[in-house]
Amino acid sequence: MHLSKDLMAASSTPLVLGVIAEGETYGYEIVKRVEELSKGALNWTDGMMYPLLHRLEHQHYLTSRWRIGESGRKRKYYAITKEGLNVLGEQQQQWQVINDALNQIWRDMKRSSDDGYQPV
């Protein structure tokens, strides 16, 4: 399945904040977690992930620190801030409104098609 760039861009902030809210992590782990959550539909690249992380850090939604990971490599780990948690809560509410509206319209379309209506 191909996901539009607009949808990917709109969903990236709440996805990244949500993953980091689960616990301190680094870029590659975030990419893998998003891939897992989307059952492989979202395959983000470094070129997409790191500018987003830098932007979220600049907006004070994340903090970062360098540390040595389990593999012995130095990595930049990200943690969500209180402000980031607030933004995540707001985005969760916004996405719920959109999700509810889409589900309602799709239920209505299904009922219409069950009644013999065929969209053009």
C-alpha positions as CSV (number, residue, x, y, z in Angstrom):
1,M,0.0,0.0,0.0
2,H,1.3,3.5,-0.8
3,L,0.6,6.1,1.8
4,S,0.4,9.7,0.6
5,K,3.2,12.1,1.6
6,D,0.6,14.4,3.1
7,L,-0.8,11.7,5.4
8,M,2.7,10.6,6.3
9,A,3.7,14.2,7.2
10,A,0.6,14.8,9.2
11,S,1.0,11.7,11.3
12,S,4.7,11.8,11.9
13,T,4.7,14.1,14.9
14,P,2.1,12.2,17.0
15,L,3.7,8.9,16.0
16,V,7.2,10.0,17.1
17,L,6.0,11.7,20.2
18,G,3.9,8.6,21.1
19,V,6.8,6.2,20.6
20,I,9.1,8.4,22.7
21,A,6.5,8.7,25.4
22,E,6.9,4.9,25.8
23,G,10.4,5.6,27.0
24,E,13.7,7.1,26.1
25,T,14.9,5.9,22.7
26,Y,17.0,6.7,19.7
27,G,16.3,7.3,16.0
28,Y,16.7,3.8,14.6
29,E,14.6,2.3,17.4
30,I,11.8,4.9,16.6
31,V,11.9,3.9,12.9
32,K,11.6,0.2,13.8
33,R,8.8,0.8,16.3
34,V,6.8,2.8,13.8
35,E,7.3,0.1,11.3
36,E,6.1,-2.5,13.8
37,L,3.1,-0.5,14.8
38,S,2.1,0.0,11.2
39,K,2.6,-3.7,10.3
40,G,5.3,-2.6,7.8
41,A,3.2,0.0,6.0
42,L,5.4,2.9,7.3
43,N,9.0,2.6,6.3
44,W,10.7,5.8,7.4
45,T,14.2,6.8,6.3
46,D,16.9,8.6,8.3
47,G,16.4,11.6,5.9
48,M,12.8,11.9,7.2
49,M,13.4,10.9,10.9
50,Y,16.3,13.1,12.0
51,P,15.0,16.4,10.7
52,L,11.7,15.7,12.5
53,L,13.6,14.8,15.7
54,H,15.6,18.0,15.5
55,R,12.5,20.1,14.9
56,L,10.7,18.5,17.9
57,E,13.7,19.1,20.0
58,H,13.9,22.8,18.9
59,Q,10.2,23.1,19.8
60,H,11.0,21.8,23.3
61,Y,8.8,18.7,22.9
62,L,11.9,16.5,23.3
63,T,15.2,16.5,25.1
64,S,18.2,14.6,24.0
65,R,21.5,13.3,25.4
66,W,24.4,11.3,24.1
67,R,25.0,7.9,25.7
68,I,26.6,4.6,25.0
69,G,24.0,2.0,23.9
70,E,23.9,-1.7,24.6
71,S,25.9,-2.3,21.5
72,G,28.7,-0.1,22.8
73,R,27.9,2.6,20.2
74,K,27.4,6.3,21.1
75,R,23.9,7.2,20.3
76,K,21.6,10.3,20.8
77,Y,18.7,9.3,22.9
78,Y,15.5,11.3,23.0
79,A,13.0,11.7,25.8
80,I,9.6,13.5,25.8
81,T,9.2,16.7,27.8
82,K,6.1,17.8,29.7
83,E,5.3,20.2,26.8
84,G,5.7,17.3,24.4
85,L,3.2,15.2,26.4
86,N,0.8,18.1,26.3
87,V,1.1,18.4,22.5
88,L,0.7,14.6,22.2
89,G,-2.5,14.8,24.2
90,E,-3.8,17.6,22.0
91,Q,-2.9,15.7,18.9
92,Q,-4.5,12.6,20.2
93,Q,-7.8,14.5,20.6
94,Q,-7.5,16.0,17.1
95,W,-6.8,12.6,15.5
96,Q,-9.7,11.1,17.4
97,V,-12.1,13.7,16.0
98,I,-10.8,13.0,12.4
99,N,-10.9,9.2,13.0
100,D,-14.5,9.4,14.3
101,A,-15.6,11.5,11.3
102,L,-14.0,9.2,8.8
103,N,-15.5,6.1,10.5
104,Q,-19.0,7.7,10.4
105,I,-18.8,8.6,6.8
106,W,-17.5,5.2,5.8
107,R,-20.4,3.5,7.9
108,D,-22.8,5.8,6.1
109,M,-21.3,4.9,2.7
110,K,-21.6,1.2,3.5
111,R,-25.2,1.5,4.6
112,S,-25.9,3.4,1.3
113,S,-24.2,0.7,-0.7
114,D,-26.1,-2.0,1.2
115,D,-29.3,-0.2,0.2
116,G,-28.4,-0.4,-3.5
117,Y,-26.6,3.0,-3.8
118,Q,-23.4,2.7,-5.9
119,P,-21.0,5.7,-5.7
120,V,-19.8,6.8,-9.1
